Every structure is written in structure tokens, then in C-alpha cells.
Amino acid sequence: MVLGKRLRHLREQAKVSFDQAAEAIDVTPLTVRRMEKAEVGLRIPYVRELLRTYGVSGAETDDFLRMAKEANQPGWWYKYRNVLPDWFRAYVSLETDATVIRIYEPHYVPGLLQTADYARTLFRIGFPNEPDDALERRVTLRTTRADLLNSARAPAMWAVLEESVLRRPVGGREVMRAQIDRLIEAIEQPNVKLQIMPFSAGPHPGAFGPFHYFRFGFTELPDIVYTENLTGAVYVDQPEDVVGYLETLDRMAVQADPVDRTRSRLVEMRKEYD
């Protein structure tokens, strides 16, 4: 996405039309459009010729080609592709590259904070006919994703969870105790912030369903909101729409219990599973 936007900027800066760019690499104008929208991979010979056509040379060309080669490499999650829905692959990529992740979750603990046993219980419910080996691959993928929060490129994560997330027993008392312990451990990290929306808060602006907000360190990438349904997902990137979600998150953060109360609330709830 970043390189596609940069290609568009270079083309417009050079005052080269879609038709002229397409003629330079012997493709249709639609192909050039799709390259700029990140709808197709960046073939290195095409990129090299387009850069020449746009008047780019030297170290700038070398850097662009290097990044294009990196962009063409499959992500670390590629080996899990048999258990990773097509509509969720973009999510894992966005999650990996985000600098800020904000989450509203009314049903379950967010994937990045789930224990293996908690995730396994959810997958058994969601995929009741799946063989054990495939189910375990799903669990491994989810726990591997969780390593992101401890990495050198860890994003700042801020989640608002409904109280029902912690009241709903998933996998029994032992699983819930371990899961709450995981949350208590997570909020000790400087990059993780967690708030609980208590029942007593009443209705709030985000009650229509879960959503995740991503911000990136690239000026070419807009903020993106992810929403999920039973059979797919929607990725929202229009600024006027994204702003609405961000404002909702801010309003919920004010309505939820303060961050400095989260640990004590978690400790209290953990006792209920003893």
C-alpha cells in the first residue's frame, strides 16, 4: 500500500498519465491503477521501468526496489494460510505494522491478549468439526501473534473491554484464572493500556459491536478500522468514517473505569474463579 501510493505520487509529480505509464511497461492502464492501489503485486521489472519513466534514478531507485522486493515476500503468517481466512490476512498484516492499536471488545478477550487455553476453547466452539491438528495450528497462530506486544516493534495497545468479557466463563475456572492473570501481566507493560466498561456505566456509543483501530508510522497509510462479522470483515479507511470510530473510542474511554482501576478490578474478578 505504501509503495503503491509512492508510485502514484511519483507519476503525478512527473506529470505522466496512466496511458503513458502503461505504455512504458506494455500493460493496460488498469494494471497501473491496480499497482498504485496495491491490488496486485509489484513486479520488479515493471517498477524499475516506471521509476525510469518518472525520472527517478540512483540511490532512490535502489531503495525503492529493495522495499518492493521486501513487500513481495510472504508474511510470517503465510505458513498458516490453511487456517487463516483470506479476509483476515490483511488484519494480521495491519496488526504487525501498526504503531497504535485501539480496540473495543464486548464479547471476548482480544486475540493479542489471549492465553492458549482460552483461544483453544473459542476455536473449538467456532470450528466444531475441525481436526485437532488444524485447531492447534489456529491456536499457535494466535499465540504467535501475541508475541508482537513483546517485540522491538511493539505497538501501543489500548483496549476497552465490556465487563461481560470477564464475567463470561470460557473454558472453566482454571482457564479464566490464567486468562485474567495474563491480563494483569499485560498491563504491567508500558505499551499496553486496558479499561473495563462496567455494567453500571449503562449504554455507550460503541455498543453496536466490536471494532479495532490501527494507526501506522507511514504517512502514506491512512488510519484503518476493522470490523468483523460471522463470515467476513470490513476494512474502513475513509477519513470521515474512521474519525467517527476514533471519537467513539475516546468517549468510551471516558465512560469506562479509569486505567488506574483496571488492576484492582481484575484481581477482584479473578477471585470469583477460585
Secondary structure as UniProt FT lines:
FT   HELIX           2..13
FT   TURN            14..15
FT   HELIX           18..25
FT   HELIX           29..36
FT   TURN            37..38
FT   HELIX           44..53
FT   TURN            54..55
FT   HELIX           58..71
FT   HELIX           76..83
FT   HELIX           86..97
FT   STRAND          98..105
FT   HELIX           111..113
FT   HELIX           116..126
FT   TURN            128..129
FT   HELIX           132..146
FT   HELIX           147..150
FT   TURN            152..153
FT   STRAND          156..162
FT   HELIX           163..167
FT   HELIX           173..186
FT   TURN            187..188
FT   TURN            190..191
FT   STRAND          192..197
FT   HELIX           199..201
FT   TURN            205..208
FT   STRAND          211..216
FT   TURN            219..220
FT   STRAND          224..228
FT   STRAND          233..236
FT   HELIX           239..255
FT   HELIX           259..261
FT   HELIX           262..271
FT   TURN            272..273
//
